[in-house]
Amino acid sequence: MGRPSEGELSAELTRRIEEALRSLGGRRSGDQWSLRCPFPDHADENPSFSCNSGRGVWLCHGCGKRGGPTELLEVLGLASFARGNGRPQTSKRLASPKTVWKPIFTVPNDGPPRPETHPELGRPAEVHEYRDSGGRVLGYVYRFDLSNGEKAIRPLTLWSRKGSYSWRWRSWPFPKPLYGQDHLAAGHLRDVLVVEGEKAADAARNLFPDLCVVTSPGGARAASKADWSSLEGRDVVIWPDADEDGVAYAESVAALAQKAGATAARIVRELSRFPTKWDLADPLPTGVREADLRDLLVSATPYVAADLGSVDSGFEGASWESTEDLDALLRQAGLPESKGDADPAAIERFLRHLGEISKGKDSVKRAVLRDHVAKLLKGLGVQAPAKLIDAAMSEPAGEPESPSIVEDLPEPWPEPVDGSELLDSLARVFSTYVVLPEGGAETLSLWTVFTYVVDAAEVSPMLAITSPEKRCGKTTLLTLIGAVVARPLSASNLSPAAVYRAVDRFNPTLIVDEVDTFIHDSNDLRGILNSGHVRANAYAIRVQGENHDLHCFYTFGAKCVACIGTLPDTLADRSVGIELRRRLTSERGKRLRLDSIRAELSDIRRQLTRFALDHIESLKGADPEVPDSLHDREADNWRPMFAIADEAGGEWANRARRAALVRKTAADSNDGSGIQLLRDLKDMFDLRGTDRAATQEILDHLCSLEESPWGEYARGKPLTPRGLAKLLKRFGARSKQLGGVGQNLRGYDRSDLDDAFARYLADDPLDPLGPLSSPRQSADDSTE
């Protein structure tokens, strides 16, 4: 067999790179990969490492390291293969880490005092102090008792940036310390008792003073995130809470203790005498003594790891649909108990088992199984779990997957991006091509950035582009938006099913024009768009297939809609709006070229991608200041954009809040009769030679006009003062007091309507943006 060609070796190297990235838990979108940082000196709790497997460029957004193909091969252990391929192996220096907030693992003596209260939850019921093996403070966990009887847990740790300290309401990086680590280091207690929760640990120390009691932070599903290495050489007993989560926690801790080198790992299992959810911090049930608790410790049974190879036969029997068995199958497949740590290989292994055990079962059993598995995977942070389950249980083998109709994000800009300058550039682009209302450029710029960091938000405000009539610039603005937002997907008509399927599968920025032609007649479509406003509620549940299986579609994402008139109230309430106006002859703007606009804005898209990669972690959980004059829903809509403005810096914090206030009032409805109303009013003022008229005088004139709609405007009845005010309000005209002191006579001044007359009733109105240019455009036009 001959020597492989350079092309074959290159293909093999690419394959090995992708295989290595996958083995490290990487998730792929085209050539782009995201995974936890592989550098040993960076305890990466969330996937912060981004890599392009085709070009070999990579960046860790947590520690700041970045580089090219040479360093990537070193990181992945493929440098020797590359050298055999004849590739140069020159050493390059890794870039210096960027300045970010970094955790302080031991609180210094000169650190700031910890806060006594939480900004939202108030004063805690309990504060648990975490210390290391040397007794130094690592941080705290606050417990809050809520008014509804529930509890809230908030970790508090110290962080630093540029030499300054700040307490932050976030947990420790992975691996997290144990509560009771200082007791473990004391050395006089060999036997270790592991319980669930700090409160139970404090109670257990009083009940069993001869045991060293520890627990892990984060609750029952976060055992795998803790550092259990200190259990090496110890005899460990796990006392679970009396519920399914407690049992699962005990199984996980036992397995982790064995892996850490514990000499023994046993679990207290005989808890049938205790109420559901009982733990060692609760009062003893009737008939149970403290001596009985000691007996349970003595009788704890050794933990035996399950054999993954025998899982199929174990699930072939009648008990295969048991929730306990399914939870065990998750653990046997190697899936964690906490959100965000699911290994793609473990998910695939679990789903293939799921497909096997579901074969031949009736529709009811399959539905029960499917529902429970969807909840389990959702709890692990798996996106669109229903789609994965359908692939395992329902879809025929070998059926090709439909290709994506949404482009991947562009390659990030090679250097860090100044957020303020980026927003300034976007604002200039929008203002260059479109006549915008006050605050419009700021709103569009901030919302564009939002489409790149939507994963950091809990609320997704829709962008609503409206105009009172045609030829106000909607098409041009939508073209610009599509040229700069993340993963644009444009449509002029769509069904409810198309929305939830497209959003669930492609995670696009959905851009929909002419919604006024179909949105008012589709309650289902309005409901689907409404559902995507808040992440926690962003699901559309549908029945599919011959077995009527339930399927959950994810509907959260960035959406932009455009229409003549206004949106239905429920959609408008979930939107930030831009009301366009027809351009005056004096308002000139640059013509837009469809054939080149995307190329012209390619650098801005790359800068947006880089800004998002560098700042998305900081934007998660951000709580920006919101003006008091914004009501609850308005505040929700603007909060993620305020966070972006604050992160960008410069003048954008103030600009964003001013824009929110001037954009505050949503446009009122207009049924398309606005131009006719303006024309009739202008004729009336011209005919009578007056500059003002009372409301009733105007209504009498309008209703007297032949072939006008005003006499039967309101469902067969004449136009009312309220209806007149509603129509004129969107043109900026409002009624005012016309009479003198003691007279209640309201009407309208012509001066308040002159701007609307000039914009919409010109004898030869200028197309607000001109025709969209093409390569065949004349030289004169192209330079206008």
ChimeraX attribute file (.defattr): number of C-alpha atoms within 10 A of each C-alpha:
attribute: neighborCount
match mode: 1-to-1
recipient: residues
	/A:1	3
	/A:2	4
	/A:3	7
	/A:4	10
	/A:5	10
	/A:6	11
	/A:7	9
	/A:8	12
	/A:9	17
	/A:10	15
	/A:11	12
	/A:12	14
	/A:13	17
	/A:14	16
	/A:15	13
	/A:16	16
	/A:17	20
	/A:18	20
	/A:19	13
	/A:20	17
	/A:21	21
	/A:22	18
	/A:23	12
	/A:24	18
	/A:25	19
	/A:26	22
	/A:27	17
	/A:28	17
	/A:29	10
	/A:30	12
	/A:31	14
	/A:32	20
	/A:33	20
	/A:34	23
	/A:35	20
	/A:36	22
	/A:37	24
	/A:38	16
	/A:39	13
	/A:40	7
	/A:41	8
	/A:42	14
	/A:43	17
	/A:44	20
	/A:45	18
	/A:46	16
	/A:47	19
	/A:48	21
	/A:49	24
	/A:50	22
	/A:51	24
	/A:52	20
	/A:53	20
	/A:54	13
	/A:55	13
	/A:56	17
	/A:57	20
	/A:58	21
	/A:59	24
	/A:60	25
	/A:61	22
	/A:62	26
	/A:63	22
	/A:64	17
	/A:65	18
	/A:66	21
	/A:67	17
	/A:68	16
	/A:69	18
	/A:70	19
	/A:71	22
	/A:72	20
	/A:73	20
	/A:74	14
	/A:75	14
	/A:76	16
	/A:77	13
	/A:78	17
	/A:79	19
	/A:80	12
	/A:81	15
	/A:82	18
	/A:83	11
	/A:84	10
	/A:85	17
	/A:86	10
	/A:87	13
	/A:88	11
	/A:89	15
	/A:90	7
	/A:91	9
	/A:92	10
	/A:93	9
	/A:94	12
	/A:95	11
	/A:96	10
	/A:97	13
	/A:98	13
	/A:99	12
	/A:100	17
	/A:101	17
	/A:102	15
	/A:103	20
	/A:104	18
	/A:105	18
	/A:106	17
	/A:107	18
	/A:108	12
	/A:109	9
	/A:110	7
	/A:111	14
	/A:112	13
	/A:113	9
	/A:114	14
	/A:115	11
	/A:116	11
	/A:117	12
	/A:118	14
	/A:119	9
	/A:120	6
	/A:121	14
	/A:122	12
	/A:123	16
	/A:124	18
	/A:125	12
	/A:126	14
	/A:127	19
	/A:128	15
	/A:129	15
	/A:130	22
	/A:131	22
	/A:132	20
	/A:133	14
	/A:134	11
	/A:135	15
	/A:136	15
	/A:137	18
	/A:138	20
	/A:139	23
	/A:140	22
	/A:141	22
	/A:142	21
	/A:143	20
	/A:144	19
	/A:145	16
	/A:146	13
	/A:147	7
	/A:148	6
	/A:149	6
	/A:150	8
	/A:151	11
	/A:152	12
	/A:153	17
	/A:154	18
	/A:155	18
	/A:156	22
	/A:157	25
	/A:158	26
	/A:159	20
	/A:160	16
	/A:161	12
	/A:162	9
	/A:163	6
	/A:164	10
	/A:165	18
	/A:166	17
	/A:167	18
	/A:168	15
	/A:169	16
	/A:170	16
	/A:171	19
	/A:172	23
	/A:173	18
	/A:174	15
	/A:175	14
	/A:176	20
	/A:177	22
	/A:178	24
	/A:179	27
	/A:180	23
	/A:181	22
	/A:182	19
	/A:183	20
	/A:184	23
	/A:185	15
	/A:186	13
	/A:187	9
	/A:188	11
	/A:189	15
	/A:190	15
	/A:191	17
	/A:192	21
	/A:193	23
	/A:194	26
	/A:195	27
	/A:196	25
	/A:197	20
	/A:198	28
	/A:199	18
	/A:200	20
	/A:201	24
	/A:202	19
	/A:203	15
	/A:204	22
	/A:205	16
	/A:206	11
	/A:207	16
	/A:208	14
	/A:209	10
	/A:210	14
	/A:211	21
	/A:212	25
	/A:213	30
	/A:214	26
	/A:215	27
	/A:216	26
	/A:217	24
	/A:218	20
	/A:219	17
	/A:220	25
	/A:221	19
	/A:222	19
	/A:223	26
	/A:224	22
	/A:225	21
	/A:226	21
	/A:227	17
	/A:228	24
	/A:229	15
	/A:230	16
	/A:231	23
	/A:232	16
	/A:233	16
	/A:234	20
	/A:235	17
	/A:236	27
	/A:237	28
	/A:238	30
	/A:239	26
	/A:240	27
	/A:241	26
	/A:242	20
	/A:243	16
	/A:244	16
	/A:245	19
	/A:246	22
	/A:247	20
	/A:248	21
	/A:249	25
	/A:250	28
	/A:251	23
	/A:252	20
	/A:253	30
	/A:254	25
	/A:255	19
	/A:256	20
	/A:257	27
	/A:258	22
	/A:259	13
	/A:260	17
	/A:261	17
	/A:262	21
	/A:263	13
	/A:264	18
	/A:265	27
	/A:266	24
	/A:267	24
	/A:268	21
	/A:269	17
	/A:270	13
	/A:271	15
	/A:272	8
	/A:273	11
	/A:274	16
	/A:275	13
	/A:276	12
	/A:277	13
	/A:278	17
	/A:279	24
	/A:280	22
	/A:281	15
	/A:282	11
	/A:283	9
	/A:284	15
	/A:285	11
	/A:286	8
	/A:287	7
	/A:288	12
	/A:289	10
	/A:290	10
	/A:291	9
	/A:292	11
	/A:293	16
	/A:294	12
	/A:295	10
	/A:296	16
	/A:297	18
	/A:298	12
	/A:299	14
	/A:300	17
	/A:301	16
	/A:302	14
	/A:303	19
	/A:304	12
	/A:305	13
	/A:306	13
	/A:307	8
	/A:308	14
	/A:309	10
	/A:310	9
	/A:311	17
	/A:312	15
	/A:313	10
	/A:314	15
	/A:315	20
	/A:316	14
	/A:317	10
	/A:318	8
	/A:319	11
	/A:320	18
	/A:321	19
	/A:322	14
	/A:323	15
	/A:324	15
	/A:325	15
	/A:326	19
	/A:327	18
	/A:328	17
	/A:329	21
	/A:330	22
	/A:331	21
	/A:332	19
	/A:333	20
	/A:334	16
	/A:335	23
	/A:336	21
	/A:337	25
	/A:338	18
	/A:339	14
	/A:340	14
	/A:341	20
	/A:342	18
	/A:343	20
	/A:344	17
	/A:345	17
	/A:346	18
	/A:347	18
	/A:348	14
	/A:349	16
	/A:350	20
	/A:351	21
	/A:352	15
	/A:353	19
	/A:354	21
	/A:355	15
	/A:356	14
	/A:357	22
	/A:358	22
	/A:359	12
	/A:360	8
	/A:361	10
	/A:362	10
	/A:363	14
	/A:364	12
	/A:365	12
	/A:366	19
	/A:367	17
	/A:368	14
	/A:369	19
	/A:370	22
	/A:371	16
	/A:372	16
	/A:373	21
	/A:374	19
	/A:375	13
	/A:376	17
	/A:377	21
	/A:378	15
	/A:379	15
	/A:380	18
	/A:381	14
	/A:382	20
	/A:383	13
	/A:384	18
	/A:385	22
	/A:386	22
	/A:387	17
	/A:388	18
	/A:389	21
	/A:390	17
	/A:391	16
	/A:392	20
	/A:393	19
	/A:394	17
	/A:395	12
	/A:396	10
	/A:397	8
	/A:398	6
	/A:399	8
	/A:400	7
	/A:401	6
	/A:402	6
	/A:403	7
	/A:404	10
	/A:405	13
	/A:406	17
	/A:407	13
	/A:408	16
	/A:409	18
	/A:410	17
	/A:411	18
	/A:412	20
	/A:413	16
	/A:414	12
	/A:415	9
	/A:416	13
	/A:417	18
	/A:418	14
	/A:419	23
	/A:420	18
	/A:421	14
	/A:422	17
	/A:423	25
	/A:424	15
	/A:425	13
	/A:426	22
	/A:427	18
	/A:428	13
	/A:429	16
	/A:430	20
	/A:431	18
	/A:432	16
	/A:433	20
	/A:434	28
	/A:435	23
	/A:436	21
	/A:437	14
	/A:438	14
	/A:439	18
	/A:440	23
	/A:441	24
	/A:442	26
	/A:443	23
	/A:444	23
	/A:445	25
	/A:446	23
	/A:447	26
	/A:448	24
	/A:449	25
	/A:450	24
	/A:451	23
	/A:452	24
	/A:453	24
	/A:454	24
	/A:455	18
	/A:456	18
	/A:457	21
	/A:458	19
	/A:459	24
	/A:460	27
	/A:461	32
	/A:462	25
	/A:463	23
	/A:464	22
	/A:465	27
	/A:466	25
	/A:467	22
	/A:468	27
	/A:469	19
	/A:470	17
	/A:471	21
	/A:472	25
	/A:473	23
	/A:474	25
	/A:475	17
	/A:476	23
	/A:477	23
	/A:478	18
	/A:479	17
	/A:480	20
	/A:481	20
	/A:482	20
	/A:483	20
	/A:484	24
	/A:485	26
	/A:486	28
	/A:487	22
	/A:488	23
	/A:489	20
	/A:490	19
	/A:491	12
	/A:492	13
	/A:493	13
	/A:494	14
	/A:495	13
	/A:496	17
	/A:497	14
	/A:498	12
	/A:499	16
	/A:500	24
	/A:501	16
	/A:502	20
	/A:503	21
	/A:504	21
	/A:505	17
	/A:506	16
	/A:507	20
	/A:508	24
	/A:509	24
	/A:510	23
	/A:511	21
	/A:512	20
	/A:513	20
	/A:514	18
	/A:515	19
	/A:516	17
	/A:517	12
	/A:518	13
	/A:519	18
	/A:520	12
	/A:521	10
	/A:522	11
	/A:523	10
	/A:524	13
	/A:525	20
	/A:526	17
	/A:527	14
	/A:528	20
	/A:529	22
	/A:530	21
	/A:531	19
	/A:532	26
	/A:533	25
	/A:534	20
	/A:535	17
	/A:536	11
	/A:537	14
	/A:538	21
	/A:539	20
	/A:540	20
	/A:541	12
	/A:542	12
	/A:543	11
	/A:544	10
	/A:545	9
	/A:546	7
	/A:547	13
	/A:548	12
	/A:549	18
	/A:550	16
	/A:551	22
	/A:552	20
	/A:553	23
	/A:554	25
	/A:555	26
	/A:556	28
	/A:557	25
	/A:558	30
	/A:559	24
	/A:560	23
	/A:561	24
	/A:562	26
	/A:563	22
	/A:564	25
	/A:565	23
	/A:566	24
	/A:567	27
	/A:568	14
	/A:569	13
	/A:570	12
	/A:571	19
	/A:572	19
	/A:573	17
	/A:574	23
	/A:575	27
	/A:576	25
	/A:577	28
	/A:578	24
	/A:579	24
	/A:580	23
	/A:581	24
	/A:582	25
	/A:583	24
	/A:584	17
	/A:585	14
	/A:586	7
	/A:587	12
	/A:588	17
	/A:589	16
	/A:590	15
	/A:591	20
	/A:592	22
	/A:593	18
	/A:594	16
	/A:595	12
	/A:596	12
	/A:597	14
	/A:598	17
	/A:599	12
	/A:600	12
	/A:601	15
	/A:602	15
	/A:603	16
	/A:604	21
	/A:605	25
	/A:606	19
	/A:607	22
	/A:608	30
	/A:609	22
	/A:610	21
	/A:611	23
	/A:612	24
	/A:613	21
	/A:614	21
	/A:615	19
	/A:616	19
	/A:617	17
	/A:618	15
	/A:619	21
	/A:620	16
	/A:621	14
	/A:622	17
	/A:623	11
	/A:624	18
	/A:625	13
	/A:626	17
	/A:627	13
	/A:628	8
	/A:629	11
	/A:630	15
	/A:631	11
	/A:632	9
	/A:633	14
	/A:634	20
	/A:635	17
	/A:636	20
	/A:637	24
	/A:638	27
	/A:639	23
	/A:640	28
	/A:641	27
	/A:642	25
	/A:643	24
	/A:644	29
	/A:645	26
	/A:646	21
	/A:647	20
	/A:648	21
	/A:649	15
	/A:650	14
	/A:651	12
	/A:652	22
	/A:653	20
	/A:654	14
	/A:655	15
	/A:656	22
	/A:657	22
	/A:658	16
	/A:659	17
	/A:660	27
	/A:661	14
	/A:662	12
	/A:663	19
	/A:664	15
	/A:665	11
	/A:666	18
	/A:667	22
	/A:668	18
	/A:669	17
	/A:670	19
	/A:671	11
	/A:672	14
	/A:673	14
	/A:674	18
	/A:675	15
	/A:676	14
	/A:677	18
	/A:678	20
	/A:679	13
	/A:680	17
	/A:681	19
	/A:682	16
	/A:683	12
	/A:684	16
	/A:685	16
	/A:686	12
	/A:687	9
	/A:688	10
	/A:689	9
	/A:690	11
	/A:691	12
	/A:692	16
	/A:693	20
	/A:694	17
	/A:695	20
	/A:696	14
	/A:697	10
	/A:698	20
	/A:699	17
	/A:700	14
	/A:701	13
	/A:702	20
	/A:703	17
	/A:704	12
	/A:705	12
	/A:706	9
	/A:707	8
	/A:708	14
	/A:709	18
	/A:710	23
	/A:711	20
	/A:712	12
	/A:713	15
	/A:714	12
	/A:715	8
	/A:716	10
	/A:717	11
	/A:718	17
	/A:719	19
	/A:720	16
	/A:721	14
	/A:722	9
	/A:723	13
	/A:724	17
	/A:725	16
	/A:726	17
	/A:727	22
	/A:728	21
	/A:729	16
	/A:730	20
	/A:731	21
	/A:732	11
	/A:733	20
	/A:734	17
	/A:735	18
	/A:736	13
	/A:737	14
	/A:738	17
	/A:739	12
	/A:740	8
	/A:741	7
	/A:742	6
	/A:743	9
	/A:744	9
	/A:745	14
	/A:746	14
	/A:747	19
	/A:748	21
	/A:749	19
	/A:750	17
	/A:751	12
	/A:752	17
	/A:753	18
	/A:754	14
	/A:755	15
	/A:756	20
	/A:757	18
	/A:758	15
	/A:759	18
	/A:760	25
	/A:761	16
	/A:762	12
	/A:763	7
	/A:764	8
	/A:765	15
	/A:766	18
	/A:767	15
	/A:768	26
	/A:769	24
	/A:770	18
	/A:771	13
	/A:772	13
	/A:773	16
	/A:774	13
	/A:775	11
	/A:776	7
	/A:777	13
	/A:778	10
	/A:779	9
	/A:780	7
	/A:781	11
	/A:782	15
	/A:783	9
	/A:784	9
